[in-house]
Every structure is written in C-alpha cells, then in structure tokens.
C-alpha cells in the first residue's frame, strides 16, 4: 500500500481480501508478514478516516446549532 490518496472503501476491500487469503490458506507463507504489515497500515488509515469524518460531522452539526 502506498501513501497515495486511497478511498476508505478500497482500503476495506483490500483488508477483506487479506483476511480471506489468510483464513483460507490462499497466501504464501513468505507473504504473511508483508500482508500483516499492509493490513496494519490499512486499519490505521481506516481508523483515522473514521475519526476525521466523525469530527467533521460533529463540527458541522455544532455549527448549525449555533446559526
């Protein structure tokens, strides 16, 4: 995974692919470490995206209440 602008949905799809591959023994043993690193980075990205979105929603809702 690169640090390019990735969409949340794409990150979740890739995470699902990694989980499927690992759970169903579809990944080479030599790639498990790389897949886990990628999954960790994707999880971090998704958490940050959700947190930022929640902050944006709160800010929007709070600014409307003040108007």
C-alpha positions as CSV (number, residue, x, y, z in Angstrom):
1,X,0.0,0.0,0.0
2,X,1.3,3.4,-0.9
3,X,0.5,6.7,0.8
4,X,-1.4,7.8,-2.3
5,X,-5.0,9.1,-1.7
6,X,-6.9,5.9,-1.1
7,X,-10.6,5.7,-0.6
8,X,-12.0,4.1,2.6
9,X,-14.0,1.6,0.6
10,X,-10.9,0.5,-1.3
11,X,-8.9,0.1,1.9
12,X,-11.7,-2.0,3.4
13,X,-12.0,-4.2,0.3
14,X,-8.2,-4.8,0.4
15,X,-8.5,-5.7,4.1
16,X,-11.2,-8.2,3.4
17,X,-9.0,-9.7,0.6
18,X,-6.1,-10.1,3.1
19,X,-8.3,-11.7,5.7
20,X,-9.9,-14.1,3.2
21,X,-6.5,-15.1,1.9
22,X,-5.1,-15.8,5.3
23,X,-8.1,-17.5,6.7
24,X,-8.4,-19.8,3.6
25,X,-4.7,-20.5,3.3
26,X,-4.6,-18.7,-0.1
27,X,-1.4,-16.8,0.8
28,X,2.1,-17.9,0.6
29,X,3.8,-18.3,4.0
30,X,6.5,-16.0,2.8
31,X,4.0,-13.2,2.2
32,X,2.1,-13.4,5.5
33,X,4.4,-10.9,7.2
34,X,4.0,-8.4,4.3
35,X,0.2,-8.9,4.3
36,X,0.0,-8.3,8.0
37,X,2.1,-5.1,7.7
38,X,-0.2,-3.9,4.9
39,X,-3.3,-4.8,6.9
40,X,-2.0,-2.9,9.9
41,X,-1.4,0.2,7.8
42,X,-4.9,-0.2,6.2
43,X,-6.5,-0.5,9.7
44,X,-4.7,2.6,10.9
45,X,-5.8,4.5,7.8
46,X,-9.4,3.4,8.2
47,X,-9.5,4.4,11.9
48,X,-8.0,7.8,11.1
49,X,-10.5,8.3,8.3
50,X,-13.5,7.4,10.6
51,X,-12.2,9.6,13.4
52,X,-11.8,12.6,11.0
53,X,-15.2,12.0,9.5
54,X,-16.8,11.9,12.9
55,X,-15.0,15.2,13.8
56,X,-16.2,16.8,10.6
57,X,-19.8,15.7,11.3
58,X,-19.7,16.9,14.8
59,X,-18.3,20.3,13.7
60,X,-21.0,20.7,11.0
61,X,-23.8,19.7,13.4
62,X,-22.5,22.1,16.1
63,X,-22.1,25.0,13.7
64,X,-25.7,24.5,12.5
65,X,-26.9,24.7,16.1
66,X,-25.1,28.0,16.6
67,X,-26.7,29.5,13.5
